[in-house]
Amino acid sequence: MTDDTSLRNLTKQFTKPGKLEAIYLRPQHDVACLSVPHAIAIAKLGLEGDRAIQRKSPKPLGSNRQVTLIQAEHIPVVASLIGKPVDAALLRRNLVVSGINLLAAKSLFKDQPLFIRIGEVVLEVTGPCEPCSKMEKLLGHGGYNAMRGHGGLTARVITGGSLSTGTAVLITPDYASIHWRD
């Protein structure tokens, strides 16, 4: 008999799927993000057309920061903290996700990883996406601190494929069904 209320089990349970609201590519350093309805995720590299894919990593699975994600529900919080509307493109995150707690995708247990599945694409959360000093310039005075705790997550692409806005976003511990694509 298993205890469904154990912390290990509770961290695997999500009420419903989320939704991929927006996709942004950052073509170069200090260049505005491009909003696109579709993108291609490439395993161990990142998103085709994004500057993160150009960075070479000595790690077998590639950089820990191949893709960045932000919770759509956090954008109005940041706007409230700086006192003006915020365009998600200014935040320089690749994927905007709604309806699911992205921060809960970072497993509490090293031996029990969680994965983010968006259609055929599978991402592994690698850590928080801390704000950089650009946020102060882009959002104005206090922008950096407004983003702290609301900057989203970094991830690596485990299984590549096509991403499209409107696609369901699932957080799953079911890594048995994940296949590596090289």
N, C-alpha and C positions, 0 to 999 in steps of 0.2 A: 504494500500500500504506500502510495506517495503522498507527501504533504504538499498540496497545491498552493498553500500560503507561505511556503518557505521563501526566503529572499531569493534563492537561486531560481525558483519557478516564477516568482512575481516579476523579476527583471526580464523575463521572456514574453510577457503578456502585454499586448497592445490592443486598445479598444476597436480600432478600425484602421484601414489603410489611409495613408496620406495621399497627397497629390503633388506632382511636379508642376509648379506654377509658372516658372520662368527658367530659361537657360541663358547664361551670359558667357561670352568668350572674351578673354583679355588678349588681344593679338600681340601686344608688346608692352614693355614697361612704360608707364606714364602715358598710355594711350587709353582713351575711353573704351569702356566695355561695349561689346556688340550684343544686342538682344537677338536671339535666333530661336525659331520654333523647334528645330531639330539639331542634334549634334551626334557625333560618333565618339564613343568612349573606346579607348584602346588599352587593353590589359597592360599593366605595369608602366604605363606612360601618362595617361590623362585624356583630355578631350582634344580631338583634332581641331586645329586652328587656335588653340589656347597657348599662351606663352609657356605654361608649365610643362608642356610636352617637349619643349626644346632643352630643358635642363636634363643633363645626363646624371645618373645616380649610380654609384658603385654597388648599391644594395641589390640583391637578387630580385626583389619584388618592386624595385624602383623607389622613387622618392615617397616620403610620407605625405606630401602635399601635392598630389596629382590633381585632385578635385577639391573644391571648397563648397560647402553647403551652408545655407542660412535658413532659419525658421521664419516663414512669412509672418507669423504672429509677432515676431520680435521687432519687425520694422516699424510698426506704429509705436512701440515702446521707445525705440531710439528717437523717433520723431517727437514724441512727447517730451523726452529728456532734453532735446535741443531746442524745442519750441517752434519747430517748423516742419512741413512735410519732407519726407525723404524718398528719393527715387532709388529703388533697389539697385540700379546700375552703379550708383555712386559707391555702394558698399563693396564692390569688386569681388563678389562671391559668384561661383559658377552656377550653382543650382539653388533655386528658391523653392522650398517645400512647405506645404501647409497641411494642417490636420493631423499631424503626428509629432510627438515629442522627439525631435532629433537628438537632443542631449541624452536621452535615454538609450540611444543606440551605442553609446560607449559603455561596454560591459563593465560591471563591477568585479568580474572574476576573470583572471587571465586565462583560465582553462575553459571558459565558456564564452567564446567570442560571439558577437552579434554582427550581422551583415545587413546592409541596406540594399534592397532589390528594387530596381526601377525598370520594369519590363524585363528585358533579357540581361540588363547590366547589373552587376553585383559589385558593391563597394564595401571596403573594410574601413571603418572609422579608425583614424590614427591619432586623433587628438583634437583639442580645441583650436579654433581659428582665431587667434588673438588679433586685436586691431593693431594697425601700424600707425605711424605718425601721419600718414596720408589722410587719415580720418579727420584729423584736426583741420587740415587744409580744405578737404572736400565738404565737411559738414559744418565747419565753423568752430568758434570757441567752445571748448568742452566736448567736441565730437569724439575725441579719443576715449574719454571716460564714459560717454554715453554708450559707446559700443562695447565696453568691457562687460563680459558676461552675456553679451548678446551677439557676439561675432560669428557664432556657428561652429562648424566642424571642418577638419581636414580629413581626407580619405584617399585611399589608393584604389585603383581599378583592378578588381580581381578577375572579373569576366567582362570583356568588352562587348559592344553592340551599339544599337541605335537608341538614342534618347529622344523623346518627344514631349512637349508640354502637354499636360492633361493626363499623363500616365500615372497609374497608381504607384505609390511608394510603400513598400513593406519593410519592416524590420524583423529579421528572422534569425534564430539560432541554427536553422536547418542547413548547416554547411555540407551535409551528406549529398544534397542535390546540386551543389555548386561544382561546376566543372571548369578547370583552368583552360584558358585559351591562350595559345602563344602566337 
